[in-house]
């Protein structure tokens, strides 16, 4: 379960980064690199802004939920050790010097 959640978290992180970079603004140059200039015909007259905003919002919500869940699961993990059955090694006590 933990590994599946970490995998989902990483995938959503990548989608969140890509969706933010594809939006208009400072990352508009990467949107043009992936065909953003001709995307108005694909997304209609308003362009990809509303669609990308919805994708970004969904990715952000999933990212936050997985972050909180991973934090909770990490904090409440059972503290176990493979060394629990090994007896503790004690230091030998130094002999007291004989008084003369």
N, C-alpha and C positions, 0 to 999 in steps of 0.2 A: 504494500500500500504506500509506504513511504517513498520507494523508488518510483512508483507510478506518478505520485504527486510531484516529485522533483522533476521528472521528465515533462509533465504537463506545464509546470512552472517555466521551464526553460523554453519550451515551444511558444508559449504565450508571450514570453519576454521578447522573443525574436519577432513575432507578429506585431507586437506593440511598437517596437523600434521601427519596423518597416512602415507601418501605417502612419506613424508620426512623420517620418521622413518623406512620405509621398504627398503629404498635404501641402497646400500652398503656404508660402511664407519663406522662412530661411532655408527650408529643405526642398524648395520647389525645383532646384536644379536636379536633384535625384529623381523627382517625379518625371521630369522631361527626359531623363536618361532611359526610363522604362516605358516611354511612350505616352507621357502625360500630355504632350501637346495635342495629340489627336484623340484624347480620351473624351472630349466633349460629345462626340457622336455616340460613344458607348454609354455614357451616363446621362445623356439628355442635355438640355440647354443650361442647366444649373451646374453642370460639371460633376466631378467626383467628390466635391466637398461634403455634401450631406451623407453620402454613402461611407466615405472614409471617416467622417466624424462618428458615425454609428459603430463602425468597426473598432475605432480607437477607444470609444467608451466601453464597448463590450470587453475588449482586451484588458483595459485598465481595471474593470470590475473583477474579472477572472484573476488577474495578477494579484490584486489586493486580497482576494479570498484565499488563493493558494499561499500567499505570503503569511497571512494570519494562521492558517491551518498548519503550515510547516513549522511556524514558531511554536504553536501550541503542542504539536507532536514532539518537537525536539525537547521542549521543557519537561514534558511528562514521560519521557522514555524511562524504562526501568534501568536502574543503575546496576548492571551486573558485570561480572568479571570472569574471565576464564581462570583466574588465579585464586578463586574463592576456596577451593579445596586444598590448596597447598599450605602446609603449616608454616607459620611465621618463623623466620630464622632470628635467633636472639644472639646478641653479642656476648661473649663470655665475660663475666665480671672480673676485673683485675684483682689479683690477690693483694690483700693488704700487706704492706711491708711488715715484716716481723720487727717488733721493737726489741732492741738489745739492751 
